[in-house]
């Protein structure tokens, strides 16, 4: 358990260093007029539309009403 918690703490410290680096790079990028950088975060297209725009029911109805094939 001690070893597992030590590894977890080390991973947390590395995540904090990564976040600081991403913030620093993002600030430089935005300072030059480019859009912000999200640090590598991504979502599946279905999730973006379903979670943010149409809702799961709306997306499913769209797929039923307008099949791709």
C-alpha positions in Angstrom: 0.0 0.0 0.0 2.8 2.4 0.8 4.5 1.7 -2.5 1.2 2.3 -4.4 0.5 5.5 -2.6 4.1 6.7 -3.2 3.6 6.0 -7.0 0.3 7.8 -6.9 1.9 10.8 -5.2 4.7 10.9 -7.8 2.2 10.7 -10.6 0.3 13.6 -9.1 3.5 15.7 -8.9 4.2 14.9 -12.5 0.7 15.9 -13.5 1.2 19.3 -11.7 4.4 19.9 -13.6 2.7 19.0 -16.9 -0.2 21.4 -16.1 2.2 24.2 -15.3 4.0 23.7 -18.6 0.8 23.6 -20.6 -0.3 26.9 -18.9 3.0 28.5 -19.7 2.9 27.4 -23.4 -0.8 28.3 -23.6 -0.1 31.8 -22.4 2.6 32.3 -24.9 0.3 31.0 -27.7 -2.6 33.2 -26.7 -0.2 36.2 -26.4 0.5 35.8 -30.1 -3.1 35.8 -31.1 -3.7 32.1 -31.4 -6.7 30.3 -29.8 -6.1 28.7 -26.4 -4.6 25.3 -26.1 -6.6 22.7 -24.1 -3.7 20.5 -23.1 -4.5 17.5 -25.2 -8.0 17.0 -24.0 -10.4 15.5 -26.6 -13.9 14.0 -26.7 -15.6 11.7 -29.1 -17.7 13.6 -31.7 -20.9 11.9 -30.6 -20.3 13.0 -27.0 -19.7 16.6 -28.0 -22.9 16.8 -30.0 -24.9 14.7 -27.5 -23.6 16.3 -24.3 -23.3 19.9 -25.5 -25.6 20.5 -28.4 -28.5 18.1 -29.0 -28.7 15.8 -26.1 -28.7 12.0 -26.4 -32.3 11.8 -27.4 -31.9 14.5 -30.1 -28.8 12.8 -31.5 -30.4 9.4 -31.7 -33.5 10.9 -33.4 -31.2 12.6 -35.9 -29.4 9.4 -36.7 -32.7 7.6 -37.1 -34.3 10.3 -39.3 -31.1 10.9 -41.4 -29.1 7.7 -41.8 -25.7 8.0 -43.4 -26.2 5.2 -45.9 
